[in-house]
């Protein structure tokens, strides 16, 4: 697995890569815009080209763009849904400029309107966003299952993808270890990890897996809580992460840490060190 971090871009896109280089990242993830705002600042194409050139020169691949947290692709509320699909389309355009292969996005909640209503909204939003550029792939991120959310189980993802056969080559998934745990997948052992991948293959297909977020958690199994923690120090533990890193299908996938204290270089360095030791 190619290991990296979610980089902060407050100091600028190109400057942010210096941190990734210091951490010896093999891949990186970044937000497409302010993670907590609908407002989007236009991406300077010159800066984007410099970013692409630098990541190519440093062999940081793949580049992953993450959409803001506000998106709800399943929302029955027209205003939120239209803002969400526009933000996703904007992320697709930004990814193309940056040379990013994948856009990771949270899926959302049907807010009580019903599962089928939510699935239909997701289909329409993803198709709309993919029209923004013919290249990047959208990776739908499984959640922890809080409230009326859609996409916390592989069965949900299977239902979403079943209705998107016409664009399936540009739609994949992202699994987050903390979310999987919160949703009830016990990945704290090799047996549990193999069972999880078996479910993924059954309902989705291993070839649809594009990105892995590597985060431990202190929350209980099946709690539906999304709280990231340091690698090996939570309930998943080192055995679970070792099994994921050594699963044959993850060998060439990007593994991104989103652990606490991401502004602290040493915290990122420590978490990456654990993963690199387990990867050996």
Backbone as CSV, one residue per row, in Angstrom:
resi,resn,N_x,N_y,N_z,CA_x,CA_y,CA_z,C_x,C_y,C_z
1,UNK,0.845,-1.192,0.000,0.000,0.000,0.000,0.880,1.243,0.000
2,UNK,0.475,2.260,-0.760,1.184,3.531,-0.810,0.637,4.424,0.299
3,UNK,1.498,4.858,1.210,1.058,5.554,2.411,1.254,7.063,2.312
4,UNK,0.297,7.795,2.879,0.384,9.245,2.869,-0.560,9.859,3.882
5,UNK,-0.672,11.180,3.828,-1.491,11.914,4.790,-2.427,12.873,4.059
6,UNK,-3.415,13.351,4.811,-4.241,14.453,4.327,-3.487,15.734,4.649
7,UNK,-3.078,16.477,3.617,-2.255,17.668,3.827,-3.121,18.919,3.957
8,UNK,-2.695,19.833,4.826,-3.360,21.111,4.998,-2.809,22.093,3.963
9,UNK,-3.703,22.865,3.337,-3.275,23.735,2.238,-3.407,25.216,2.585
10,UNK,-3.503,25.527,3.881,-3.662,26.922,4.311,-2.502,27.799,3.847
11,UNK,-1.300,27.221,3.758,-0.122,27.977,3.338,0.101,27.939,1.832
12,UNK,-0.840,27.320,1.111,-0.714,27.232,-0.337,-0.544,25.801,-0.802
13,UNK,-1.055,25.526,-1.994,-1.028,24.162,-2.536,0.395,23.621,-2.672
14,UNK,1.246,24.368,-3.329,2.599,23.874,-3.603,3.411,23.782,-2.318
15,UNK,3.261,24.770,-1.449,3.982,24.777,-0.173,3.582,23.580,0.683
16,UNK,2.314,23.173,0.601,1.830,22.039,1.400,2.585,20.753,1.075
17,UNK,3.104,20.660,-0.130,3.827,19.448,-0.520,5.162,19.318,0.203
18,UNK,5.701,20.422,0.718,6.953,20.342,1.477,6.762,19.489,2.724
19,UNK,5.593,19.642,3.361,5.283,18.821,4.537,5.171,17.352,4.155
20,UNK,4.491,17.103,3.039,4.349,15.723,2.574,5.701,15.116,2.234
21,UNK,6.579,15.922,1.658,7.919,15.450,1.316,8.722,15.135,2.577
22,UNK,8.601,15.994,3.597,9.317,15.764,4.852,8.844,14.484,5.522
23,UNK,7.558,14.150,5.339,7.000,12.926,5.906,7.226,11.700,5.007
24,UNK,7.882,11.926,3.850,8.162,10.861,2.888,6.876,10.197,2.404
25,UNK,5.868,11.021,2.137,4.590,10.495,1.657,4.730,9.936,0.239
26,UNK,4.028,8.856,-0.011,3.982,8.267,-1.347,2.716,8.674,-2.088
27,UNK,1.757,9.224,-1.352,0.485,9.690,-1.889,-0.020,10.774,-0.952
28,UNK,-0.907,11.642,-1.416,-1.466,12.683,-0.554,-2.938,12.908,-0.872
29,UNK,-3.644,13.425,0.126,-5.035,13.830,-0.030,-5.159,15.282,0.431
30,UNK,-6.041,16.042,-0.196,-6.282,17.428,0.183,-7.735,17.787,-0.070
31,UNK,-8.238,18.790,0.640,-9.602,19.253,0.424,-9.687,20.037,-0.882
32,UNK,-10.846,19.947,-1.519,-11.075,20.713,-2.746,-11.354,22.177,-2.431
33,UNK,-11.693,22.479,-1.187,-11.981,23.844,-0.761,-12.149,23.854,0.741
34,UNK,-12.636,24.964,1.286,-12.895,25.055,2.717,-13.829,23.912,3.118
35,UNK,-13.400,23.039,4.049,-14.207,21.859,4.369,-15.523,22.175,5.061
36,UNK,-15.663,23.382,5.573,-16.865,23.731,6.337,-17.624,24.917,5.744
37,UNK,-17.475,25.132,4.449,-18.138,26.258,3.796,-18.576,25.888,2.390
38,UNK,-19.677,26.504,1.952,-20.120,26.328,0.570,-19.364,27.262,-0.369
39,UNK,-18.709,28.261,0.167,-17.986,29.226,-0.655,-16.727,28.586,-1.237
40,UNK,-16.522,28.816,-2.531,-15.365,28.219,-3.196,-14.534,29.310,-3.879
41,UNK,-13.244,29.317,-3.585,-12.314,30.236,-4.235,-11.802,29.593,-5.512
42,UNK,-11.846,30.310,-6.637,-11.364,29.715,-7.898,-9.927,29.214,-7.778
43,UNK,-9.655,28.096,-8.406,-8.315,27.508,-8.382,-7.474,28.123,-9.491
44,UNK,-6.343,28.700,-9.105,-5.435,29.306,-10.070,-4.799,28.210,-10.920
45,UNK,-5.029,28.213,-12.251,-4.493,27.128,-13.095,-2.972,27.071,-13.121
46,UNK,-2.312,28.212,-12.928,-0.840,28.218,-12.896,-0.346,27.486,-11.646
47,UNK,-0.970,27.795,-10.500,-0.610,27.113,-9.250,-0.927,25.629,-9.344
48,UNK,-2.067,25.306,-9.953,-2.456,23.896,-10.116,-1.428,23.153,-10.962
49,UNK,-0.938,23.803,-12.013,0.072,23.173,-12.873,1.375,22.956,-12.109
50,UNK,1.749,23.923,-11.255,2.960,23.768,-10.437,2.794,22.598,-9.458
51,UNK,1.605,22.496,-8.889,1.301,21.391,-7.970,1.442,20.052,-8.695
52,UNK,0.855,19.961,-9.867,0.919,18.714,-10.644,2.360,18.360,-11.009
53,UNK,3.122,19.372,-11.421,4.509,19.116,-11.799,5.312,18.611,-10.617
54,UNK,5.085,19.209,-9.447,5.862,18.830,-8.263,5.485,17.429,-7.781
55,UNK,4.199,17.109,-7.771,3.800,15.757,-7.345,4.315,14.704,-8.317
56,UNK,4.340,15.038,-9.596,4.862,14.089,-10.588,6.355,13.873,-10.392
57,UNK,7.064,14.962,-10.146,8.512,14.872,-9.952,8.858,14.091,-8.691
58,UNK,8.021,14.217,-7.656,8.265,13.530,-6.397,7.636,12.135,-6.352
59,UNK,6.978,11.750,-7.445,6.307,10.439,-7.537,5.274,10.246,-6.435
60,UNK,4.566,11.313,-6.083,3.447,11.211,-5.139,2.190,10.887,-5.933
61,UNK,1.802,9.651,-5.887,0.660,9.194,-6.660,-0.057,8.075,-5.911
62,UNK,-1.394,8.027,-5.975,-2.255,9.002,-6.636,-2.490,10.229,-5.764
63,UNK,-2.940,11.310,-6.394,-3.396,12.495,-5.686,-4.908,12.350,-5.490
64,UNK,-5.364,12.644,-4.273,-6.780,12.457,-3.934,-7.350,13.778,-3.446
65,UNK,-8.467,14.174,-4.008,-9.183,15.375,-3.574,-10.370,14.936,-2.728
66,UNK,-10.543,15.574,-1.574,-11.677,15.261,-0.695,-12.640,16.441,-0.708
67,UNK,-13.925,16.160,-0.879,-14.925,17.230,-0.899,-15.171,17.769,0.513
68,UNK,-15.747,18.970,0.629,-16.094,19.514,1.950,-17.085,18.619,2.695
69,UNK,-17.142,18.805,4.011,-17.997,17.984,4.870,-19.486,18.266,4.673
70,UNK,-19.830,19.427,4.137,-21.225,19.855,4.083,-22.065,19.090,3.067
71,UNK,-21.442,18.417,2.133,-22.187,17.767,1.062,-23.154,16.705,1.588
72,UNK,-24.345,16.687,1.012,-25.318,15.621,1.264,-25.940,15.253,-0.075
73,UNK,-25.344,14.258,-0.723,-25.789,13.865,-2.060,-27.152,13.186,-2.045
74,UNK,-27.610,12.769,-0.863,-28.889,12.075,-0.738,-29.999,12.981,-0.222
75,UNK,-29.706,14.253,-0.030,-30.653,15.158,0.627,-31.956,15.320,-0.158
76,UNK,-33.109,15.271,0.526,-34.386,15.561,-0.123,-34.645,17.065,-0.226
77,UNK,-33.807,17.868,0.438,-33.960,19.322,0.407,-33.255,19.881,-0.835
78,UNK,-34.011,20.484,-1.715,-33.477,20.904,-3.011,-32.283,21.840,-2.891
79,UNK,-32.336,22.791,-1.964,-31.249,23.752,-1.834,-29.938,23.055,-1.470
80,UNK,-29.985,22.186,-0.463,-28.789,21.458,-0.031,-28.315,20.512,-1.127
81,UNK,-29.258,19.843,-1.775,-28.873,18.877,-2.817,-28.207,19.572,-3.994
82,UNK,-28.758,20.717,-4.433,-28.150,21.440,-5.548,-26.764,21.967,-5.176
83,UNK,-26.619,22.488,-3.959,-25.297,22.928,-3.513,-24.323,21.758,-3.465
84,UNK,-24.810,20.598,-3.049,-23.946,19.419,-2.924,-23.462,18.937,-4.280
85,UNK,-24.364,18.844,-5.233,-23.938,18.352,-6.554,-23.019,19.357,-7.236
86,UNK,-23.249,20.670,-7.015,-22.361,21.676,-7.590,-20.972,21.593,-6.954
87,UNK,-20.927,21.374,-5.640,-19.640,21.251,-4.958,-18.892,20.008,-5.426
88,UNK,-19.615,18.928,-5.673,-18.984,17.709,-6.172,-18.458,17.921,-7.593
89,UNK,-19.243,18.597,-8.431,-18.781,18.897,-9.790,-17.553,19.796,-9.758
90,UNK,-17.544,20.767,-8.836,-16.391,21.648,-8.687,-15.155,20.850,-8.280
91,UNK,-15.341,19.869,-7.392,-14.224,19.021,-6.979,-13.682,18.205,-8.146
92,UNK,-14.566,17.762,-9.029,-14.135,17.015,-10.218,-13.277,17.912,-11.113
93,UNK,-13.718,19.150,-11.312,-12.945,20.078,-12.147,-11.592,20.395,-11.511
94,UNK,-11.583,20.609,-10.204,-10.327,20.900,-9.511,-9.377,19.704,-9.581
95,UNK,-9.929,18.517,-9.406,-9.104,17.313,-9.481,-8.428,17.201,-10.840
96,UNK,-9.172,17.521,-11.894,-8.603,17.445,-13.240,-7.444,18.433,-13.395
97,UNK,-7.602,19.641,-12.861,-6.542,20.645,-12.955,-5.306,20.232,-12.152
98,UNK,-5.521,19.571,-11.037,-4.418,19.176,-10.157,-3.770,17.860,-10.570
99,UNK,-4.362,17.187,-11.541,-3.862,15.869,-11.928,-4.222,14.794,-10.928
100,UNK,-5.296,15.033,-10.153,-5.738,14.062,-9.147,-6.579,12.976,-9.800
101,UNK,-6.344,11.749,-9.385,-7.070,10.616,-9.959,-8.436,10.409,-9.318
102,UNK,-8.560,10.729,-8.016,-9.781,10.390,-7.289,-10.337,11.574,-6.519
103,UNK,-11.657,11.626,-6.440,-12.372,12.549,-5.570,-13.116,11.717,-4.550
104,UNK,-12.748,11.859,-3.287,-13.452,11.157,-2.210,-14.557,12.068,-1.679
105,UNK,-15.755,11.514,-1.518,-16.856,12.295,-0.990,-17.688,11.478,-0.018
106,UNK,-18.140,12.127,1.066,-19.142,11.497,1.915,-20.450,11.441,1.138
107,UNK,-21.305,10.504,1.481,-22.502,10.261,0.672,-23.686,11.066,1.173
108,UNK,-24.027,10.920,2.441,-25.105,11.732,2.989,-26.255,10.948,3.567
109,UNK,-27.334,11.679,3.877,-28.503,11.119,4.561,-29.781,11.477,3.814
110,UNK,-30.730,10.534,3.824,-32.021,10.829,3.181,-32.941,11.634,4.087
111,UNK,-32.512,11.909,5.322,-33.223,12.791,6.255,-34.668,12.365,6.513
112,UNK,-34.912,11.058,6.416,-36.254,10.562,6.681,-37.138,10.455,5.459
113,UNK,-36.655,10.904,4.310,-37.462,10.846,3.081,-37.543,9.444,2.500
114,UNK,-36.663,8.553,2.954,-36.692,7.176,2.482,-35.438,6.777,1.740
115,UNK,-35.066,5.519,1.913,-33.834,4.978,1.328,-33.824,5.114,-0.196
116,UNK,-34.920,4.732,-0.856,-34.965,4.774,-2.317,-34.868,6.204,-2.843
117,UNK,-35.507,7.142,-2.118,-35.397,8.551,-2.504,-33.945,8.995,-2.441
118,UNK,-33.259,8.617,-1.373,-31.863,8.980,-1.218,-30.978,8.387,-2.300
119,UNK,-31.206,7.125,-2.636,-30.416,6.462,-3.687,-30.580,7.189,-5.020
120,UNK,-31.806,7.564,-5.349,-32.063,8.264,-6.609,-31.344,9.610,-6.639
121,UNK,-31.365,10.321,-5.529,-30.667,11.603,-5.448,-29.157,11.427,-5.648
122,UNK,-28.604,10.385,-5.041,-27.168,10.107,-5.183,-26.826,9.831,-6.641
123,UNK,-27.626,8.999,-7.304,-27.400,8.702,-8.721,-27.340,9.985,-9.546
124,UNK,-28.322,10.848,-9.358,-28.416,12.064,-10.157,-27.250,13.012,-9.876
125,UNK,-26.869,13.139,-8.610,-25.783,14.049,-8.242,-24.440,13.581,-8.797
126,UNK,-24.177,12.291,-8.695,-22.898,11.757,-9.174,-22.805,11.868,-10.693
127,UNK,-23.869,11.537,-11.402,-23.854,11.670,-12.868,-23.620,13.118,-13.281
128,UNK,-24.295,14.031,-12.595,-24.132,15.461,-12.891,-22.674,15.874,-12.701
129,UNK,-22.065,15.470,-11.592,-20.694,15.861,-11.289,-19.702,15.271,-12.287
130,UNK,-19.925,14.045,-12.694,-19.002,13.399,-13.631,-18.961,14.104,-14.981
131,UNK,-20.030,14.810,-15.326,-20.065,15.548,-16.590,-19.119,16.747,-16.588
132,UNK,-18.615,17.130,-15.405,-17.750,18.307,-15.298,-16.392,18.095,-15.951
133,UNK,-15.939,16.849,-16.015,-14.653,16.528,-16.649,-14.624,15.021,-16.912
134,UNK,-14.034,14.595,-18.022,-14.087,13.169,-18.394,-13.058,12.262,-17.734
135,UNK,-12.247,12.783,-16.800,-11.132,11.968,-16.321,-11.215,11.449,-14.876
136,UNK,-11.353,12.311,-13.854,-11.258,11.787,-12.481,-12.375,10.809,-12.123
137,UNK,-12.094,9.967,-11.127,-13.045,8.985,-10.602,-13.576,9.458,-9.246
138,UNK,-14.871,9.319,-9.031,-15.478,9.641,-7.747,-15.481,8.391,-6.882
139,UNK,-14.924,8.509,-5.674,-14.904,7.396,-4.721,-15.844,7.727,-3.566
140,UNK,-16.932,6.994,-3.470,-17.926,7.203,-2.414,-17.409,6.595,-1.116
141,UNK,-17.352,7.415,-0.058,-16.780,6.959,1.209,-17.853,6.372,2.124
142,UNK,-17.632,5.149,2.560,-18.550,4.523,3.509,-18.520,5.272,4.831
143,UNK,-19.702,5.505,5.420,-19.784,6.190,6.691,-19.930,5.223,7.849
144,UNK,-20.122,5.781,9.044,-20.254,4.962,10.253,-21.704,4.571,10.542
145,UNK,-22.654,5.167,9.811,-24.042,4.724,9.932,-24.923,5.510,10.864
146,UNK,-24.571,6.748,11.162,-25.399,7.550,12.065,-26.679,8.014,11.378
147,UNK,-27.762,8.098,12.147,-29.015,8.650,11.646,-29.559,7.931,10.429
148,UNK,-30.019,8.698,9.438,-30.578,8.143,8.205,-29.555,8.123,7.076
149,UNK,-28.296,7.987,7.437,-27.253,8.011,6.419,-27.330,6.792,5.517
150,UNK,-26.875,6.980,4.304,-26.812,5.903,3.308,-25.337,5.637,3.012
151,UNK,-24.953,4.368,3.000,-23.593,4.045,2.614,-22.698,3.586,3.738
152,UNK,-23.290,3.111,4.827,-22.462,2.592,5.917,-22.249,1.088,5.810
153,UNK,-22.956,0.465,4.891,-22.832,-0.979,4.668,-22.551,-1.226,3.192
154,UNK,-21.837,-2.303,2.920,-21.524,-2.620,1.528,-22.782,-2.903,0.714
155,UNK,-23.840,-3.394,1.383,-25.102,-3.604,0.675,-25.640,-2.290,0.110
156,UNK,-25.498,-1.200,0.891,-25.943,0.116,0.417,-25.153,0.527,-0.832
157,UNK,-23.842,0.351,-0.754,-22.995,0.734,-1.884,-23.355,-0.091,-3.112
158,UNK,-23.637,-1.370,-2.896,-24.068,-2.214,-4.004,-25.330,-1.679,-4.654
159,UNK,-26.295,-1.226,-3.845,-27.533,-0.658,-4.385,-27.256,0.609,-5.183
160,UNK,-26.332,1.431,-4.690,-25.994,2.656,-5.424,-25.359,2.313,-6.764
161,UNK,-24.377,1.438,-6.756,-23.641,1.120,-7.981,-24.477,0.337,-8.979
162,UNK,-25.433,-0.435,-8.488,-26.293,-1.195,-9.403,-27.053,-0.285,-10.355
163,UNK,-27.333,0.928,-9.955,-28.063,1.855,-10.807,-27.170,2.777,-11.613
164,UNK,-25.861,2.476,-11.659,-24.934,3.366,-12.348,-24.030,2.615,-13.314
165,UNK,-24.587,1.599,-13.960,-23.777,0.759,-14.849,-23.195,1.547,-16.012
166,UNK,-23.856,2.636,-16.398,-23.389,3.422,-17.542,-22.145,4.245,-17.225
167,UNK,-21.907,4.503,-15.937,-20.730,5.303,-15.550,-19.862,4.561,-14.537
168,UNK,-20.040,3.251,-14.423,-19.408,2.481,-13.355,-17.882,2.561,-13.385
169,UNK,-17.292,2.766,-14.550,-15.831,2.832,-14.627,-15.274,4.091,-13.992
170,UNK,-16.150,5.045,-13.668,-15.686,6.288,-13.041,-16.258,6.478,-11.641
171,UNK,-16.806,5.398,-11.082,-17.335,5.447,-9.716,-16.729,4.301,-8.915
172,UNK,-16.096,4.628,-7.797,-15.524,3.609,-6.924,-15.916,3.885,-5.496
173,UNK,-15.192,3.286,-4.561,-15.473,3.517,-3.142,-14.189,3.793,-2.376
174,UNK,-14.373,4.417,-1.231,-13.301,4.642,-0.256,-13.766,4.037,1.056
175,UNK,-12.931,3.207,1.654,-13.258,2.682,2.982,-12.389,3.372,4.016
176,UNK,-12.995,3.696,5.138,-12.310,4.302,6.267,-12.384,3.303,7.414
177,UNK,-11.248,2.923,7.962,-11.238,1.878,8.982,-12.051,2.256,10.219
178,UNK,-11.994,3.529,10.627,-12.776,3.962,11.782,-14.271,3.893,11.485
179,UNK,-14.656,4.228,10.260,-16.061,4.157,9.863,-16.536,2.707,9.798
180,UNK,-15.698,1.839,9.244,-16.061,0.422,9.176,-16.328,-0.126,10.571
181,UNK,-15.464,0.215,11.508,-15.618,-0.236,12.888,-16.931,0.307,13.473
182,UNK,-17.176,1.581,13.272,-18.399,2.185,13.783,-19.646,1.573,13.182
183,UNK,-19.542,1.110,11.949,-20.674,0.504,11.263,-20.894,-0.955,11.642
184,UNK,-19.929,-1.547,12.365,-20.114,-2.915,12.839,-19.210,-3.957,12.224
185,UNK,-18.268,-3.550,11.363,-17.321,-4.501,10.786,-16.135,-4.654,11.746
186,UNK,-15.973,-5.831,12.322,-14.879,-6.070,13.263,-13.608,-6.380,12.481
187,UNK,-12.772,-5.390,12.322,-11.534,-5.531,11.551,-10.308,-5.498,12.470
188,UNK,-10.483,-5.987,13.698,-9.381,-5.982,14.656,-8.505,-7.223,14.556
189,UNK,-8.837,-8.145,13.664,-8.065,-9.377,13.495,-7.953,-9.713,12.018
190,UNK,-7.033,-10.616,11.690,-6.899,-11.038,10.298,-8.183,-11.680,9.803
191,UNK,-8.810,-12.478,10.658,-10.062,-13.137,10.253,-11.144,-12.101,9.965
192,UNK,-11.233,-11.085,10.816,-12.227,-10.044,10.609,-11.974,-9.234,9.350
193,UNK,-10.712,-8.942,9.066,-10.360,-8.196,7.857,-10.702,-9.006,6.612
194,UNK,-10.387,-10.294,6.639,-10.714,-11.147,5.490,-12.220,-11.235,5.288
195,UNK,-12.973,-11.294,6.382,-14.434,-11.325,6.284,-14.965,-10.022,5.701
196,UNK,-14.390,-8.897,6.135,-14.809,-7.593,5.617,-14.566,-7.505,4.125
197,UNK,-13.372,-7.907,3.674,-13.078,-7.866,2.246,-13.970,-8.838,1.469
198,UNK,-14.361,-9.936,2.100,-15.285,-10.860,1.462,-16.641,-10.216,1.224
199,UNK,-17.119,-9.445,2.221,-18.388,-8.724,2.067,-18.269,-7.650,0.985
200,UNK,-17.144,-6.957,0.989,-16.914,-5.926,-0.025,-16.974,-6.540,-1.427
201,UNK,-16.304,-7.658,-1.600,-16.282,-8.316,-2.911,-17.667,-8.809,-3.312
202,UNK,-18.427,-9.326,-2.340,-19.754,-9.876,-2.621,-20.724,-8.804,-3.101
203,UNK,-20.753,-7.681,-2.418,-21.772,-6.669,-2.699,-21.315,-5.554,-3.632
204,UNK,-19.991,-5.333,-3.703,-19.483,-4.198,-4.469,-18.512,-4.630,-5.559
205,UNK,-17.578,-5.492,-5.198,-16.509,-5.891,-6.108,-15.205,-5.239,-5.684
206,UNK,-14.168,-6.036,-5.485,-12.886,-5.506,-5.030,-12.316,-4.461,-5.987
207,UNK,-12.636,-4.593,-7.273,-12.096,-3.651,-8.248,-12.655,-2.248,-8.083
208,UNK,-13.731,-2.097,-7.310,-14.323,-0.763,-7.086,-13.619,-0.023,-5.953
209,UNK,-12.795,-0.702,-5.170,-12.090,-0.060,-4.070,-10.914,0.743,-4.614
210,UNK,-10.925,2.062,-4.349,-9.906,2.957,-4.904,-9.021,3.620,-3.843
211,UNK,-9.580,3.888,-2.652,-8.863,4.623,-1.621,-9.169,4.005,-0.259
212,UNK,-8.161,3.959,0.617,-8.346,3.485,1.986,-7.913,4.591,2.944
213,UNK,-8.796,4.950,3.873,-8.434,5.859,4.964,-8.078,5.013,6.176
214,UNK,-6.889,5.232,6.711,-6.366,4.418,7.808,-6.431,5.211,9.108
215,UNK,-7.438,4.920,9.919,-7.652,5.614,11.190,-8.094,4.616,12.245
216,UNK,-7.483,4.668,13.421,-7.963,3.857,14.530,-9.118,4.606,15.197
217,UNK,-9.745,4.006,16.194,-10.880,4.622,16.874,-10.979,4.089,18.298
218,UNK,-11.460,4.925,19.196,-11.705,4.503,20.573,-13.187,4.192,20.811
219,UNK,-13.999,4.363,19.789,-15.431,4.119,19.928,-15.729,2.626,19.873
220,UNK,-16.877,2.235,20.409,-17.250,0.831,20.447,-17.633,0.309,19.061
221,UNK,-17.413,-0.974,18.853,-17.807,-1.626,17.615,-19.312,-1.467,17.413
222,UNK,-19.704,-0.994,16.229,-21.118,-0.817,15.921,-21.756,0.387,16.566
223,UNK,-20.950,1.325,17.071,-21.475,2.504,17.773,-22.043,3.553,16.830
224,UNK,-21.747,3.437,15.537,-22.129,4.425,14.515,-21.487,5.782,14.767
225,UNK,-20.403,5.796,15.526,-19.686,7.032,15.831,-18.435,7.143,14.954
226,UNK,-18.162,8.344,14.507,-17.014,8.611,13.639,-16.016,9.467,14.406
227,UNK,-15.058,8.830,15.064,-14.015,9.538,15.811,-12.678,8.859,15.532
228,UNK,-11.783,9.572,14.869,-10.503,8.991,14.501,-9.525,9.022,15.672
229,UNK,-8.611,8.015,15.689,-7.595,7.960,16.733,-6.296,7.445,16.132
230,UNK,-5.236,7.478,16.931,-3.902,7.137,16.436,-3.781,5.639,16.136
231,UNK,-2.997,5.352,15.112,-2.857,3.989,14.603,-2.326,3.041,15.669
232,UNK,-3.077,1.956,15.912,-2.654,0.927,16.847,-2.982,1.205,18.296
233,UNK,-3.495,2.408,18.601,-3.763,2.785,19.993,-5.250,2.780,20.322
234,UNK,-6.067,2.394,19.374,-7.507,2.318,19.585,-7.993,0.886,19.587
235,UNK,-9.271,0.695,19.329,-9.871,-0.628,19.414,-9.548,-1.522,18.220
236,UNK,-9.207,-0.932,17.096,-8.838,-1.764,15.940,-7.493,-2.428,16.193
237,UNK,-6.520,-1.655,16.606,-5.234,-2.217,16.997,-4.341,-2.599,15.835
238,UNK,-3.106,-2.930,16.158,-2.106,-3.193,15.130,-2.418,-4.417,14.282
239,UNK,-2.990,-5.459,14.887,-3.264,-6.677,14.117,-4.201,-6.386,12.952
240,UNK,-5.212,-5.567,13.203,-6.149,-5.237,12.139,-5.495,-4.457,11.012
241,UNK,-4.683,-3.472,11.373,-4.024,-2.680,10.333,-2.994,-3.513,9.567
242,UNK,-2.299,-4.396,10.264,-1.340,-5.268,9.577,-2.053,-6.121,8.529
243,UNK,-3.217,-6.651,8.889,-3.965,-7.500,7.958,-4.442,-6.715,6.737
244,UNK,-4.855,-5.470,6.937,-5.287,-4.641,5.811,-4.107,-4.321,4.904
245,UNK,-2.984,-3.959,5.506,-1.796,-3.615,4.720,-1.265,-4.803,3.923
246,UNK,-1.482,-6.011,4.421,-0.942,-7.200,3.758,-1.977,-7.936,2.915
247,UNK,-3.198,-7.398,2.838,-4.189,-8.027,1.966,-3.731,-7.848,0.516
248,UNK,-3.771,-8.903,-0.305,-3.237,-8.817,-1.670,-3.821,-7.679,-2.491
249,UNK,-5.075,-7.332,-2.267,-5.694,-6.324,-3.130,-5.291,-4.901,-2.774
250,UNK,-4.754,-4.684,-1.571,-4.411,-3.316,-1.182,-2.988,-2.921,-1.557
251,UNK,-2.243,-3.820,-2.159,-0.815,-3.594,-2.397,-0.522,-2.276,-3.097
252,UNK,-1.326,-1.908,-4.093,-1.057,-0.705,-4.868,-2.053,0.419,-4.616
253,UNK,-2.882,0.260,-3.587,-3.864,1.289,-3.270,-3.254,2.370,-2.389
254,UNK,-3.801,3.601,-2.432,-3.355,4.643,-1.510,-3.978,4.449,-0.140
255,UNK,-3.159,4.605,0.905,-3.639,4.546,2.281,-3.359,5.884,2.954
256,UNK,-4.412,6.598,3.300,-4.292,7.961,3.821,-4.651,7.992,5.306
257,UNK,-3.782,8.580,6.132,-4.128,8.748,7.544,-4.824,10.102,7.738
258,UNK,-5.854,10.094,8.581,-6.585,11.312,8.955,-6.687,11.352,10.487
259,UNK,-5.584,11.040,11.122,-5.551,10.894,12.576,-5.499,12.255,13.269
260,UNK,-5.832,12.322,14.566,-5.845,13.603,15.281,-4.478,14.271,15.290
261,UNK,-4.503,15.593,15.442,-3.251,16.334,15.518,-2.559,16.454,14.193
262,UNK,-3.348,16.545,13.120,-2.766,16.600,11.789,-1.895,17.811,11.524
263,UNK,-2.017,18.854,12.363,-1.135,20.014,12.228,0.208,19.785,12.923
264,UNK,0.298,18.684,13.638,1.521,18.334,14.358,2.309,17.342,13.510
265,UNK,3.426,17.807,12.972,4.233,16.967,12.084,4.638,15.664,12.763
266,UNK,4.971,15.738,14.047,5.455,14.552,14.743,4.350,13.515,14.938
267,UNK,3.108,13.968,15.114,1.993,13.018,15.218,1.832,12.258,13.914
268,UNK,1.861,12.978,12.786,1.771,12.318,11.480,2.951,11.368,11.279
269,UNK,4.131,11.822,11.660,5.318,10.994,11.492,5.202,9.696,12.308
270,UNK,4.690,9.814,13.529,4.549,8.635,14.388,3.537,7.649,13.832
271,UNK,2.412,8.157,13.338,1.392,7.272,12.780,1.877,6.586,11.501
272,UNK,2.573,7.332,10.670,3.130,6.729,9.456,4.194,5.695,9.801
273,UNK,4.980,5.955,10.839,6.021,5.008,11.242,5.416,3.673,11.662
274,UNK,4.307,3.716,12.376,3.634,2.477,12.771,3.171,1.719,11.538
275,UNK,2.539,2.423,10.612,2.043,1.762,9.404,3.175,1.188,8.562
276,UNK,4.286,1.896,8.463,5.422,1.396,7.685,6.031,0.151,8.336
277,UNK,6.057,0.141,9.674,6.559,-1.042,10.370,5.624,-2.241,10.124
278,UNK,4.344,-2.002,10.169,3.388,-3.084,9.944,3.376,-3.555,8.486
279,UNK,3.743,-2.662,7.588,3.746,-2.989,6.151,4.908,-3.907,5.780
280,UNK,5.968,-3.878,6.557,7.172,-4.662,6.224,6.884,-6.159,6.276
